[in-house]
Every structure is written in C-alpha cells, then in structure tokens.
Amino acid sequence: MKLIFLGSTGYHANNRRHTACLAIPALGLVLDAGTGFFRLREHLCTPTLDIFLTHVHLDHCVGLTFLFDVLAGRNLDRVTVHGEADKLAAVREHLLNPLLFPVALPCDFQVLDGRQTLADGATISHFGLLHPGGAVGYRIDWPHYSLAYVSDTTAKPQADYLPHIQGVDLLIHECNYPDGMEEMAEITGHSCISPVARVARDARVGRLILTHLNPASDDADPVGLADARAIFPATDLAEDGLVIEIGG
C-alpha cells in the first residue's frame, strides 16, 4: 500500500512544494487538504473518500474547495470530511460562505469520535496538539504496522503527544524551521528540526519523515536535514510526489 505526499510545505505554496496533503489511495484516505489536494484526482481508486483534517488554517483546508475538479467524472458513493466540531463549523461558516465560495460542496461533514475503522480494517485515532486555534494529530494502526502524522505543533522534550506516537514504524512530523528560529517556532506554533529529531528518538519510532517544510525557500533541503540525522539517522525530507510503501 502506498502513501503519497501531494503537498509538503505549509503557509503558502512555492515553486517546489504545495501545502499539506497526504493520501493513501488504496484506502480512499486523505490527511489534510492543502493546496496539494488538486493532485488527488489522478490517484482516486475507491468508491469512498475520507478526508481527515488536523485543523483548518487555510494551508490545511483550502483544497476542499477544489473538490468539484478532483471528483469530476467520478461517481463516488460517499465523500466525508472529518475534523473537530469547531473546525468543521468554521469551514462551513467561513470558507464556504457564499461570498467566498458560492456552491455547496459534494461532501458530508463528520465530527471526530474516538477510534474509527478504515476500509481495510486498520484503525485511525486522533490526539490533541498545541497549536494556535488547536489541532490534532493522527495515528493509524494495522496488525503489523503503524504510522503517526503530527502537523502542526512545536516539538519539545516530553511533549504531551509522545505517548500517542510511541513506537510507530513511521512518524510524519512537521518541521517548518531550521535550528536557530526557535522564537519564531514558538510564536507560530511550529517546530525547528533538532527538537523534532529528539521527539522521534525519544518515541523510539522506526523512521521519521519531515514535512510542512519552510516555504520561504525553494531549496530541496530548507531546514537542515544533517542536523536531524545527527540525532536520529533514519530521517528523510518529504517532497511533493514522494511515495512510501506502508501497511501491515
């Protein structure tokens, strides 16, 4: 089973990356709906689509407004957007305000409610993250594989979310800033690279992929991968179009 990074930056797209969006096409599962969401069209292969939002800052939800093109020519049985109650209310009241977007989206909205079962029997659960306005992370568990997605938050030693990501085979974690920008990371609710690597090490994860990378740079490595690998060697950077084999 494949996980595809459709967008791997945050705040705004740049010449190299679109904003946060990941897909597991075989499950009809999407994590966040940033500007990279338009790329989902070529990967649709299931009769249902479930979109799980971490929060609704625009770089994580504006892609919902691309749904008509993403679904064009497809006849899906169901499209559901999942998120916290206040976040879904904000999408419906503000992003989908007729003055901003004049047509109702072809989807339902469902409030997150504990652990949910996915199409192949895997389970997805969510946990709280510290971020302006609030956010959640997700963990997906198969019988013999697990992954966690943490975006957006400020990585710190003994972070509250560490128990929820403990021992996962794959940790996908935001890393908006290189080291040296700790003050900005704290103000904006994002992470510098070395603290993320320490989180991965302390949680004893198998592999770390850094995403939500700094959009101010078009470089292949805008955050300093070597700094992370010095702490946690099994670290790589996300790139739009990156495909990772996952699953049990």
Salt bridges, closest charged atoms under 4 A:
ASP32 OD2 - HIS60 ND1 2.78
GLU42 OE1 - HIS43 NE2 3.99
ASP50 OD1 - ARG78 NH1 2.76
ASP50 OD1 - HIS82 NE2 2.70
ASP59 OD2 - HIS60 NE2 3.63
ASP59 OD2 - HIS212 NE2 3.39
GLU84 OE1 - LYS87 NZ 2.95
ASP86 OD1 - LYS87 NZ 3.29
ASP141 OD2 - ARG115 NH1 3.93
ASP141 OD2 - ARG139 NE 3.06
ASP152 OD2 - HIS55 NE2 3.56
ASP152 OD1 - HIS60 NE2 3.06
ASP152 OD2 - HIS131 NE2 3.59
ASP152 OD2 - HIS190 ND1 3.72
ASP152 OD2 - HIS212 NE2 3.13
GLU174 OE1 - HIS190 ND1 2.39
GLU186 OE2 - LYS156 NZ 3.22
ASP202 OD1 - ARG201 NE 3.17
ASP236 OD2 - ARG207 NH2 3.26
ASP236 OD1 - ARG229 NH2 2.79
GLU239 OE2 - ARG16 NE 2.83
GLU239 OE1 - ARG17 NH2 3.24
ASP240 OD2 - ARG39 NH1 2.63
GLU245 OE2 - LYS2 NZ 2.82
